[in-house]
Amino acid sequence: MTINATMMRAGTSRGLFFLGRDLPIDQDQRDHILIHAIGSHDPLQLEGVGGGTTLTSKVAIVSPSTRADCDVDYLFVQIDPTKAIADSKPNCGNMLSGVGPFAIEQGLVPATNGETVVRIHNVNTKSRIDATIQTPKGVPVYDGLTHIDGVKNPASPIRLSFHDAFGGVTGHLFPTGHRQEVIQGIDVTCIDAAMPLVMMRADQLGFLGNEKPHELDNHEQFVSLREKIRLEAGKRMGLGDVTHLVIPKPVLVSHLDDVHHIQSRYFTPHKCHTSHAITGAVGVATAMTTEGTVACTYPWNAGHHQVEIHHPAGKIGIEVHCEEDDQGLVVRRANLLRTARKILEAKFFIPDMK
């Protein structure tokens, strides 16, 4: 069979974008197509377009929205780079960057002259994200002057605003009922903000927090302990046995001199991200501004706050909007800037399912 797809660099990730109507309703048949398009039925990905990493083995499925307050539905699927496994539980914020331009170009959303806001319903987390796309003359443009760390070339800016991404997977911002607890002798925060995360302080694990990804990936004792913590956190967060799931994602945080800045190392979950996931950055920013977590060292107040998440390739700036309610200070919205670039439009030839 053949199927059309668009490949895009979206944020610091790369992946394939499909129209939902072009894919089978049956999940097994759908995953068969996605796995073969990426090439993960073969550990070398020789017959697909995956780049051999989790960051380049991603899929976005875009359809007209099932929510009245949104324009499109976006289902993210993470393809394992070495195994024939498709996981649709997590969201991907970097791939979100490409959803708006793709939806406009595919005729799902009419563009306006200047800027177009695409209201995106992320099916994975049941949350809404607004993407503001530059559309001079009513068409998306990819060329621009905006730089994001982790991407070499500048491109057109895409503003993402996360509205209700808190507790989207588990139903609660702090699904264990605690803002901080102990797992394997380590203080952790289990949080569900755009992405289920288990957050740890780098200094408690013997790190400075500024380590290179390969240093953390090659530290066998830490790798083993990190996975034990992740598996237990998954159970406590109500996710069950997460051995074969990519959530919750482990995160190492360390504090910097400026209380508005924090250093983060994000895992995907078995390898350290070469930069940082956007959903993970929203989670870190939320924990950073919420009293009682391992990431919070400052008494924040209601209002808009600009924070920075420092990662191996640079930093991500996020504006968080905090409000007071009966539970104290809570984050209601998170805004940040990304870019995307269309690489190719292709027709895939998929072998029949056996």
TAHU-V922012 format. One record per backbone hydrogen bond with DSSP energy under -1.0 kcal/mol. NH is the residue of the N-H (numbers start at 1). CO is the residue of the C=O. Records with the same first field share a line. If there is no record, write none. Layout:
NH->CO  CO
//
This chain:
3->348
5->346
6->17
7->344
8->15
9->341
10->13
11->339
13->10
14->55
15->8
16->58
17->6
18->60
20->62
22->19
23->20
30->26
31->27
32->28
33->29
34->30
35->31
36->32
37->33
38->34
39->35
40->35
42->39
45->42
48->45
49->37
50->38
59->77
60->16
61->75
62->18
63->73
65->71
70->67
71->119
72->119
73->63
74->121
75->61
77->59
78->87
79->57
80->85
85->83
87->78
97->94
98->95
99->96
102->98
103->99
104->100
105->101
106->102
107->104
108->103
109->103
114->135
116->133
118->131
120->129
121->72
122->127
123->74
126->122
127->122
129->120
130->161
131->118
132->159
133->116
135->114
138->135
139->136
141->134
146->155
151->148
155->146
156->142
158->338
159->132
160->336
161->130
162->334
163->128
167->192
171->167
177->174
181->188
183->186
186->183
188->181
189->199
191->197
192->173
193->195
194->165
197->191
198->249
199->189
200->251
202->253
205->202
206->203
207->202
216->212
217->213
218->214
220->218
223->219
224->220
225->221
226->222
227->223
228->224
229->225
230->226
231->227
232->228
233->229
234->230
235->231
236->232
237->233
238->235
239->234
245->242
249->196
251->198
252->265
253->200
254->263
261->258
262->308
263->254
264->310
265->252
267->250
268->271
273->266
281->277
282->278
283->279
284->280
285->281
286->282
287->283
288->284
289->285
290->287
293->290
300->298
303->322
305->320
307->318
308->260
309->316
310->262
311->314
314->311
316->309
318->307
319->335
320->305
321->333
322->303
323->330
325->328
328->325
330->323
332->321
333->321
334->162
335->319
336->160
338->158
341->9
343->7
344->7
346->5
348->3
350->1
//
